[in-house]
Amino acid sequence: MGNFFKLQKPRQFKVEPRYWDPEKEKREARERRIRSDLGLLDESGAYRPYISREDFRKGFSNGRWMDKKQRQRSNNRLLFIILLLAALAFFMLR
């Protein structure tokens, strides 16, 4: 009876590294240490590039105002569609 409900074992995943470069690992660790000493790493450890004030202002103004315009166009389009459907429903029910 045990063979009747025989279940297959799950497939196993095994990865063997093909190449390991100890020099590269040392170099990356050194770069991380230098970046953290210079303050280019934030609290989470992710790389934080230096952004100038001018670049920040350009990015903020372009992105922020474009979003507002796009949102306003989308809302206007949605309002137009709702009004069109309401008028169509009114004339069909009349």
N, C-alpha and C positions, 0 to 999 in steps of 0.2 A: 504494500500500500504506500510505502514511502517513496517509491520511484514514480508513482502515478502523478504526484504533485511536485515533481522535480523542478526547482527554480534555478535559473542560470545565475552564476555569480556576476556581480557588476564588473564592467570593464575597468581595468586599472590604468591610470595615467602615470607614466614615468618619463621624465625628461632628464636626459643626461647632457650636461653642458659640453659643447663641442670644443670650445676654446676659451681659455681663461688667461687674461693678460694682467699679471700682478702689477706691472708698471702703470698701466692705465688706471687701475683701481687706486693706487697710491696717488697718482696725479689728480684724480677726481676728488679724493678725500682732502688733498692739499688745497684745491680750488674752493671746495666748500668751506674749509676752515678760514681761508683768506677772505672769502665773501662775508662770512659771519663776523670776522674781525673788522671789516670795513663798514659793516652795517647794511649790507645789500641783501641780507636774508631777514625776513620778518619772523614773528614768533612761531609760525607753523613750519618754518624751514623752507618755504617756497622762495624762489628768486624774485626779488623786488627791484625792477630796473629804476634808474634815476629818470624822473620826468621833470622837465623844466616848467616854469610857470607859464611860459608862452604856449608850450604844447598842451598843457593842462587846460588853459583857457580855450584854445581852439577846439580841442576835443569835447569839452563840456558844452560850449555854446552850440557847436554843430550837432552833436548828438541829442542834446536836451530839446532844442527848438525843433529839430526834425521830428522827434517823437511827438511833440505837441501837435504839429501840423498834420502828421499822419493820423493821429488819434482823432482830431477834429474832422478830417475828411471821412474817416471811417464812420464816425457818429452821424455825420450829415447823410452819408449814403444809406445807413441803416434807417434813419428817420424817413428818408424819401421812400424806401422800400415798404416800410410799415404804412405810411400814408397811402401809397399806391395800392397795397393789398386791402386796406380798409375801404378805399373808394370802390375797388372792384367788388368787394363783398357787399357793400351797400347797394350797388347797382344790380347785383345778381339777386339779392333778397327782395328788392323792390319790385 
